[in-house]
Amino acid sequence: MFLVVPDPAHGLVAAPQSSADLTLATEQSLAAQGFAWNNEIEAYTRQADHDPAAVDDTAGMLRELGHYVFSAHRPPPRR
């Protein structure tokens, strides 16, 4: 399962629920789309864009790879 959301500090974030979600095909697909692993937040991030279309495209790609995906077009509220 993945969470795909925009984040003001990190750009577009694709966060796996667990390391079991990080299959080789998933990691390669995310890297091909310009994502890089961010150890600080334990998620893939891409600074370039985080508009609604990018959220939808990334969520769609992850779904095509067989993942369940939660996505939002707005950043999660800060605590």
Backbone as XML, in Angstrom:
<?xml version="1.0"?>
<chain id="A" units="angstrom">
  <residue number="1" name="MET">
    <atom name="N" x="0.844" y="-1.167" z="0.000"/>
    <atom name="CA" x="0.000" y="0.000" z="0.000"/>
    <atom name="C" x="0.897" y="1.241" z="0.000"/>
  </residue>
  <residue number="2" name="PHE">
    <atom name="N" x="0.479" y="2.247" z="-0.752"/>
    <atom name="CA" x="1.226" y="3.497" z="-0.838"/>
    <atom name="C" x="0.317" y="4.683" z="-0.527"/>
  </residue>
  <residue number="3" name="LEU">
    <atom name="N" x="0.913" y="5.722" z="-0.013"/>
    <atom name="CA" x="0.276" y="7.026" z="0.129"/>
    <atom name="C" x="0.985" y="7.947" z="-0.852"/>
  </residue>
  <residue number="4" name="VAL">
    <atom name="N" x="0.226" y="8.601" z="-1.723"/>
    <atom name="CA" x="0.793" y="9.540" z="-2.691"/>
    <atom name="C" x="0.169" y="10.906" z="-2.434"/>
  </residue>
  <residue number="5" name="VAL">
    <atom name="N" x="0.999" y="11.857" z="-2.021"/>
    <atom name="CA" x="0.519" y="13.201" z="-1.687"/>
    <atom name="C" x="1.580" y="14.245" z="-2.026"/>
  </residue>
  <residue number="6" name="PRO">
    <atom name="N" x="1.141" y="15.478" z="-2.290"/>
    <atom name="CA" x="2.114" y="16.565" z="-2.412"/>
    <atom name="C" x="2.529" y="17.009" z="-1.018"/>
  </residue>
  <residue number="7" name="ASP">
    <atom name="N" x="3.744" y="17.486" z="-0.912"/>
    <atom name="CA" x="4.246" y="17.977" z="0.363"/>
    <atom name="C" x="5.089" y="19.219" z="0.094"/>
  </residue>
  <residue number="8" name="PRO">
    <atom name="N" x="4.801" y="20.341" z="0.750"/>
    <atom name="CA" x="5.552" y="21.568" z="0.485"/>
    <atom name="C" x="7.065" y="21.422" z="0.681"/>
  </residue>
  <residue number="9" name="ALA">
    <atom name="N" x="7.474" y="20.612" z="1.623"/>
    <atom name="CA" x="8.903" y="20.473" z="1.916"/>
    <atom name="C" x="9.606" y="19.449" z="1.038"/>
  </residue>
  <residue number="10" name="HIS">
    <atom name="N" x="8.867" y="18.470" z="0.521"/>
    <atom name="CA" x="9.508" y="17.370" z="-0.192"/>
    <atom name="C" x="9.029" y="17.174" z="-1.625"/>
  </residue>
  <residue number="11" name="GLY">
    <atom name="N" x="8.104" y="17.962" z="-2.095"/>
    <atom name="CA" x="7.577" y="17.772" z="-3.445"/>
    <atom name="C" x="6.517" y="16.693" z="-3.440"/>
  </residue>
  <residue number="12" name="LEU">
    <atom name="N" x="6.531" y="15.846" z="-4.453"/>
    <atom name="CA" x="5.570" y="14.751" z="-4.530"/>
    <atom name="C" x="6.134" y="13.563" z="-3.753"/>
  </residue>
  <residue number="13" name="VAL">
    <atom name="N" x="5.319" y="12.992" z="-2.871"/>
    <atom name="CA" x="5.755" y="11.904" z="-1.996"/>
    <atom name="C" x="4.966" y="10.638" z="-2.326"/>
  </residue>
  <residue number="14" name="ALA">
    <atom name="N" x="5.688" y="9.534" z="-2.486"/>
    <atom name="CA" x="5.083" y="8.208" z="-2.638"/>
    <atom name="C" x="5.631" y="7.359" z="-1.495"/>
  </residue>
  <residue number="15" name="ALA">
    <atom name="N" x="4.821" y="7.201" z="-0.457"/>
    <atom name="CA" x="5.272" y="6.545" z="0.770"/>
    <atom name="C" x="4.697" y="5.136" z="0.871"/>
  </residue>
  <residue number="16" name="PRO">
    <atom name="N" x="5.570" y="4.121" z="0.923"/>
    <atom name="CA" x="5.077" y="2.752" z="1.110"/>
    <atom name="C" x="4.673" y="2.514" z="2.558"/>
  </residue>
  <residue number="17" name="GLN">
    <atom name="N" x="3.706" y="1.623" z="2.753"/>
    <atom name="CA" x="3.318" y="1.281" z="4.117"/>
    <atom name="C" x="4.402" y="0.446" z="4.789"/>
  </residue>
  <residue number="18" name="SER">
    <atom name="N" x="5.052" y="-0.426" z="4.021"/>
    <atom name="CA" x="6.116" y="-1.255" z="4.583"/>
    <atom name="C" x="7.154" y="-1.563" z="3.511"/>
  </residue>
  <residue number="19" name="SER">
    <atom name="N" x="8.269" y="-2.131" z="3.936"/>
    <atom name="CA" x="9.317" y="-2.469" z="2.976"/>
    <atom name="C" x="8.864" y="-3.559" z="2.003"/>
  </residue>
  <residue number="20" name="ALA">
    <atom name="N" x="7.853" y="-4.338" z="2.356"/>
    <atom name="CA" x="7.320" y="-5.363" z="1.458"/>
    <atom name="C" x="6.689" y="-4.748" z="0.210"/>
  </residue>
  <residue number="21" name="ASP">
    <atom name="N" x="6.311" y="-3.473" z="0.285"/>
    <atom name="CA" x="5.725" y="-2.783" z="-0.866"/>
    <atom name="C" x="6.779" y="-2.375" z="-1.891"/>
  </residue>
  <residue number="22" name="LEU">
    <atom name="N" x="8.040" y="-2.438" z="-1.505"/>
    <atom name="CA" x="9.109" y="-1.966" z="-2.376"/>
    <atom name="C" x="9.650" y="-3.102" z="-3.231"/>
  </residue>
  <residue number="23" name="THR">
    <atom name="N" x="8.862" y="-3.530" z="-4.201"/>
    <atom name="CA" x="9.309" y="-4.558" z="-5.129"/>
    <atom name="C" x="10.307" y="-3.940" z="-6.108"/>
  </residue>
  <residue number="24" name="LEU">
    <atom name="N" x="11.073" y="-4.779" z="-6.766"/>
    <atom name="CA" x="12.042" y="-4.295" z="-7.739"/>
    <atom name="C" x="11.348" y="-3.497" z="-8.844"/>
  </residue>
  <residue number="25" name="ALA">
    <atom name="N" x="10.224" y="-4.002" z="-9.344"/>
    <atom name="CA" x="9.496" y="-3.298" z="-10.407"/>
    <atom name="C" x="9.001" y="-1.936" z="-9.935"/>
  </residue>
  <residue number="26" name="THR">
    <atom name="N" x="8.542" y="-1.868" z="-8.699"/>
    <atom name="CA" x="8.063" y="-0.598" z="-8.154"/>
    <atom name="C" x="9.214" y="0.394" z="-8.015"/>
  </residue>
  <residue number="27" name="GLU">
    <atom name="N" x="10.327" y="-0.055" z="-7.458"/>
    <atom name="CA" x="11.479" y="0.832" z="-7.292"/>
    <atom name="C" x="11.987" y="1.322" z="-8.638"/>
  </residue>
  <residue number="28" name="GLN">
    <atom name="N" x="12.033" y="0.444" z="-9.636"/>
    <atom name="CA" x="12.501" y="0.840" z="-10.966"/>
    <atom name="C" x="11.534" y="1.818" z="-11.619"/>
  </residue>
  <residue number="29" name="SER">
    <atom name="N" x="10.250" y="1.593" z="-11.467"/>
    <atom name="CA" x="9.254" y="2.489" z="-12.062"/>
    <atom name="C" x="9.296" y="3.876" z="-11.426"/>
  </residue>
  <residue number="30" name="LEU">
    <atom name="N" x="9.431" y="3.922" z="-10.115"/>
    <atom name="CA" x="9.524" y="5.216" z="-9.448"/>
    <atom name="C" x="10.803" y="5.947" z="-9.857"/>
  </residue>
  <residue number="31" name="ALA">
    <atom name="N" x="11.911" y="5.239" z="-9.916"/>
    <atom name="CA" x="13.179" y="5.862" z="-10.342"/>
    <atom name="C" x="13.077" y="6.377" z="-11.768"/>
  </residue>
  <residue number="32" name="ALA">
    <atom name="N" x="12.414" y="5.635" z="-12.635"/>
    <atom name="CA" x="12.248" y="6.061" z="-14.028"/>
    <atom name="C" x="11.425" y="7.336" z="-14.140"/>
  </residue>
  <residue number="33" name="GLN">
    <atom name="N" x="10.574" y="7.585" z="-13.159"/>
    <atom name="CA" x="9.763" y="8.807" z="-13.150"/>
    <atom name="C" x="10.429" y="9.936" z="-12.373"/>
  </residue>
  <residue number="34" name="GLY">
    <atom name="N" x="11.682" y="9.757" z="-11.996"/>
    <atom name="CA" x="12.426" y="10.820" z="-11.337"/>
    <atom name="C" x="12.344" y="10.849" z="-9.827"/>
  </residue>
  <residue number="35" name="PHE">
    <atom name="N" x="11.810" y="9.801" z="-9.220"/>
    <atom name="CA" x="11.740" y="9.732" z="-7.763"/>
    <atom name="C" x="13.054" y="9.213" z="-7.201"/>
  </residue>
  <residue number="36" name="ALA">
    <atom name="N" x="13.377" y="9.651" z="-5.999"/>
    <atom name="CA" x="14.549" y="9.164" z="-5.274"/>
    <atom name="C" x="14.130" y="8.860" z="-3.841"/>
  </residue>
  <residue number="37" name="TRP">
    <atom name="N" x="14.760" y="7.853" z="-3.250"/>
    <atom name="CA" x="14.437" y="7.468" z="-1.874"/>
    <atom name="C" x="14.931" y="8.535" z="-0.907"/>
  </residue>
  <residue number="38" name="ASN">
    <atom name="N" x="14.090" y="8.935" z="0.034"/>
    <atom name="CA" x="14.431" y="9.907" z="1.059"/>
    <atom name="C" x="14.437" y="9.181" z="2.403"/>
  </residue>
  <residue number="39" name="ASN">
    <atom name="N" x="15.637" y="8.954" z="2.953"/>
    <atom name="CA" x="15.756" y="8.232" z="4.224"/>
    <atom name="C" x="15.102" y="8.963" z="5.387"/>
  </residue>
  <residue number="40" name="GLU">
    <atom name="N" x="15.093" y="10.282" z="5.324"/>
    <atom name="CA" x="14.534" y="11.078" z="6.420"/>
    <atom name="C" x="13.058" y="10.770" z="6.646"/>
  </residue>
  <residue number="41" name="ILE">
    <atom name="N" x="12.294" y="10.667" z="5.568"/>
    <atom name="CA" x="10.859" y="10.424" z="5.709"/>
    <atom name="C" x="10.452" y="9.013" z="5.267"/>
  </residue>
  <residue number="42" name="GLU">
    <atom name="N" x="11.437" y="8.202" z="4.876"/>
    <atom name="CA" x="11.210" y="6.821" z="4.447"/>
    <atom name="C" x="10.150" y="6.735" z="3.355"/>
  </residue>
  <residue number="43" name="ALA">
    <atom name="N" x="10.387" y="7.490" z="2.291"/>
    <atom name="CA" x="9.476" y="7.517" z="1.160"/>
    <atom name="C" x="10.227" y="7.974" z="-0.085"/>
  </residue>
  <residue number="44" name="TYR">
    <atom name="N" x="9.628" y="7.713" z="-1.223"/>
    <atom name="CA" x="10.163" y="8.250" z="-2.471"/>
    <atom name="C" x="9.652" y="9.669" z="-2.646"/>
  </residue>
  <residue number="45" name="THR">
    <atom name="N" x="10.516" y="10.561" z="-3.105"/>
    <atom name="CA" x="10.125" y="11.945" z="-3.325"/>
    <atom name="C" x="10.602" y="12.413" z="-4.690"/>
  </residue>
  <residue number="46" name="ARG">
    <atom name="N" x="9.884" y="13.388" z="-5.223"/>
    <atom name="CA" x="10.271" y="14.034" z="-6.479"/>
    <atom name="C" x="9.970" y="15.519" z="-6.335"/>
  </residue>
  <residue number="47" name="GLN">
    <atom name="N" x="10.998" y="16.328" z="-6.365"/>
    <atom name="CA" x="10.853" y="17.767" z="-6.145"/>
    <atom name="C" x="10.197" y="18.496" z="-7.314"/>
  </residue>
  <residue number="48" name="ALA">
    <atom name="N" x="10.361" y="18.013" z="-8.513"/>
    <atom name="CA" x="9.997" y="18.763" z="-9.716"/>
    <atom name="C" x="8.555" y="19.266" z="-9.726"/>
  </residue>
  <residue number="49" name="ASP">
    <atom name="N" x="7.626" y="18.436" z="-9.393"/>
    <atom name="CA" x="6.230" y="18.866" z="-9.448"/>
    <atom name="C" x="5.400" y="18.085" z="-8.442"/>
  </residue>
  <residue number="50" name="HIS">
    <atom name="N" x="4.297" y="18.695" z="-8.071"/>
    <atom name="CA" x="3.369" y="18.026" z="-7.165"/>
    <atom name="C" x="1.945" y="18.514" z="-7.390"/>
  </residue>
  <residue number="51" name="ASP">
    <atom name="N" x="1.605" y="18.750" z="-8.669"/>
    <atom name="CA" x="0.252" y="19.179" z="-8.993"/>
    <atom name="C" x="-0.691" y="17.972" z="-9.014"/>
  </residue>
  <residue number="52" name="PRO">
    <atom name="N" x="-1.999" y="18.199" z="-9.089"/>
    <atom name="CA" x="-2.950" y="17.086" z="-9.053"/>
    <atom name="C" x="-2.719" y="16.031" z="-10.135"/>
  </residue>
  <residue number="53" name="ALA">
    <atom name="N" x="-2.327" y="16.449" z="-11.344"/>
    <atom name="CA" x="-2.082" y="15.479" z="-12.416"/>
    <atom name="C" x="-0.909" y="14.567" z="-12.069"/>
  </residue>
  <residue number="54" name="ALA">
    <atom name="N" x="0.125" y="15.103" z="-11.432"/>
    <atom name="CA" x="1.279" y="14.287" z="-11.035"/>
    <atom name="C" x="0.872" y="13.281" z="-9.963"/>
  </residue>
  <residue number="55" name="VAL">
    <atom name="N" x="0.025" y="13.693" z="-9.039"/>
    <atom name="CA" x="-0.483" y="12.778" z="-8.011"/>
    <atom name="C" x="-1.250" y="11.645" z="-8.679"/>
  </residue>
  <residue number="56" name="ASP">
    <atom name="N" x="-2.155" y="12.000" z="-9.598"/>
    <atom name="CA" x="-2.969" y="10.988" z="-10.280"/>
    <atom name="C" x="-2.114" y="10.047" z="-11.124"/>
  </residue>
  <residue number="57" name="ASP">
    <atom name="N" x="-1.136" y="10.583" z="-11.845"/>
    <atom name="CA" x="-0.261" y="9.750" z="-12.682"/>
    <atom name="C" x="0.535" y="8.762" z="-11.835"/>
  </residue>
  <residue number="58" name="THR">
    <atom name="N" x="1.089" y="9.241" z="-10.736"/>
    <atom name="CA" x="1.889" y="8.377" z="-9.871"/>
    <atom name="C" x="1.015" y="7.319" z="-9.211"/>
  </residue>
  <residue number="59" name="ALA">
    <atom name="N" x="-0.131" y="7.719" z="-8.715"/>
    <atom name="CA" x="-1.054" y="6.755" z="-8.100"/>
    <atom name="C" x="-1.486" y="5.707" z="-9.117"/>
  </residue>
  <residue number="60" name="GLY">
    <atom name="N" x="-1.776" y="6.134" z="-10.347"/>
    <atom name="CA" x="-2.177" y="5.202" z="-11.396"/>
    <atom name="C" x="-1.078" y="4.201" z="-11.723"/>
  </residue>
  <residue number="61" name="MET">
    <atom name="N" x="0.156" y="4.680" z="-11.811"/>
    <atom name="CA" x="1.289" y="3.805" z="-12.100"/>
    <atom name="C" x="1.445" y="2.756" z="-11.004"/>
  </residue>
  <residue number="62" name="LEU">
    <atom name="N" x="1.333" y="3.177" z="-9.747"/>
    <atom name="CA" x="1.455" y="2.245" z="-8.634"/>
    <atom name="C" x="0.309" y="1.233" z="-8.634"/>
  </residue>
  <residue number="63" name="ARG">
    <atom name="N" x="-0.894" y="1.673" z="-8.975"/>
    <atom name="CA" x="-2.035" y="0.745" z="-9.053"/>
    <atom name="C" x="-1.813" y="-0.285" z="-10.160"/>
  </residue>
  <residue number="64" name="GLU">
    <atom name="N" x="-1.281" y="0.155" z="-11.296"/>
    <atom name="CA" x="-0.999" y="-0.770" z="-12.392"/>
    <atom name="C" x="0.014" y="-1.838" z="-11.986"/>
  </residue>
  <residue number="65" name="LEU">
    <atom name="N" x="0.876" y="-1.501" z="-11.039"/>
    <atom name="CA" x="1.851" y="-2.466" z="-10.524"/>
    <atom name="C" x="1.264" y="-3.368" z="-9.436"/>
  </residue>
  <residue number="66" name="GLY">
    <atom name="N" x="-0.030" y="-3.196" z="-9.135"/>
    <atom name="CA" x="-0.716" y="-4.058" z="-8.185"/>
    <atom name="C" x="-0.801" y="-3.548" z="-6.762"/>
  </residue>
  <residue number="67" name="HIS">
    <atom name="N" x="-0.430" y="-2.292" z="-6.538"/>
    <atom name="CA" x="-0.469" y="-1.730" z="-5.191"/>
    <atom name="C" x="-1.818" y="-1.084" z="-4.903"/>
  </residue>
  <residue number="68" name="TYR">
    <atom name="N" x="-2.230" y="-1.150" z="-3.660"/>
    <atom name="CA" x="-3.328" y="-0.320" z="-3.188"/>
    <atom name="C" x="-2.734" y="1.054" z="-2.925"/>
  </residue>
  <residue number="69" name="VAL">
    <atom name="N" x="-3.488" y="2.109" z="-3.286"/>
    <atom name="CA" x="-2.952" y="3.466" z="-3.158"/>
    <atom name="C" x="-4.000" y="4.389" z="-2.566"/>
  </residue>
  <residue number="70" name="PHE">
    <atom name="N" x="-3.597" y="5.163" z="-1.578"/>
    <atom name="CA" x="-4.369" y="6.289" z="-1.081"/>
    <atom name="C" x="-3.683" y="7.525" z="-1.617"/>
  </residue>
  <residue number="71" name="SER">
    <atom name="N" x="-4.457" y="8.470" z="-2.132"/>
    <atom name="CA" x="-3.840" y="9.686" z="-2.658"/>
    <atom name="C" x="-4.700" y="10.894" z="-2.303"/>
  </residue>
  <residue number="72" name="ALA">
    <atom name="N" x="-4.046" y="12.045" z="-2.310"/>
    <atom name="CA" x="-4.727" y="13.305" z="-2.038"/>
    <atom name="C" x="-4.051" y="14.397" z="-2.848"/>
  </residue>
  <residue number="73" name="HIS">
    <atom name="N" x="-4.823" y="15.382" z="-3.266"/>
    <atom name="CA" x="-4.270" y="16.484" z="-4.046"/>
    <atom name="C" x="-3.755" y="17.621" z="-3.179"/>
  </residue>
  <residue number="74" name="ARG">
    <atom name="N" x="-4.063" y="17.558" z="-1.889"/>
    <atom name="CA" x="-3.581" y="18.589" z="-0.952"/>
    <atom name="C" x="-2.621" y="17.960" z="0.034"/>
  </residue>
  <residue number="75" name="PRO">
    <atom name="N" x="-1.649" y="18.737" z="0.477"/>
    <atom name="CA" x="-0.723" y="18.208" z="1.487"/>
    <atom name="C" x="-1.469" y="17.866" z="2.777"/>
  </residue>
  <residue number="76" name="PRO">
    <atom name="N" x="-0.986" y="16.859" z="3.500"/>
    <atom name="CA" x="-1.604" y="16.562" z="4.798"/>
    <atom name="C" x="-1.385" y="17.737" z="5.761"/>
  </residue>
  <residue number="77" name="PRO">
    <atom name="N" x="-2.314" y="17.957" z="6.677"/>
    <atom name="CA" x="-2.137" y="19.063" z="7.634"/>
    <atom name="C" x="-0.929" y="18.839" z="8.519"/>
  </residue>
  <residue number="78" name="ARG">
    <atom name="N" x="-0.242" y="19.917" z="8.848"/>
    <atom name="CA" x="0.925" y="19.853" z="9.749"/>
    <atom name="C" x="0.433" y="19.799" z="11.177"/>
  </residue>
  <residue number="79" name="ARG">
    <atom name="N" x="1.112" y="19.042" z="11.988"/>
    <atom name="CA" x="0.745" y="18.951" z="13.414"/>
    <atom name="C" x="1.620" y="19.861" z="14.211"/>
  </residue>
</chain>
